[in-house]
Amino acid sequence: MKFDDFISLMLVMLLLTLFIFTFIKLSRKLRKGGGSLTTFMLGTTDAFYNRDKKKAADEIVEQKADKKLNEQDSGEIKDSK
């Protein structure tokens, strides 16, 4: 093996190592500690919270509407905010 061939081989190995290192570094940075499973779990958790919040808001609206109807039926009209 000639010296020139050895230098070319080492240069290719160095470039390949740098490419792989850079790829791994970027992929870890993009994931920020979690993979697609983490993203899926965060999304479903958010969906559950939004569904629960919507149910709670609907119940509050229904309670206020029932209270308002009861006040109107009994003749007690109040300005409630």
Secondary structure, 3 states (H helix, E strand, C coil): CCHHHHHHHHHHHHHHHHHHHHHHHHHHHHHCCCCHHHHHHHHHHHHHHHHHHHHHHHHHHHHHHHHHHHHHHHCCCCCCC
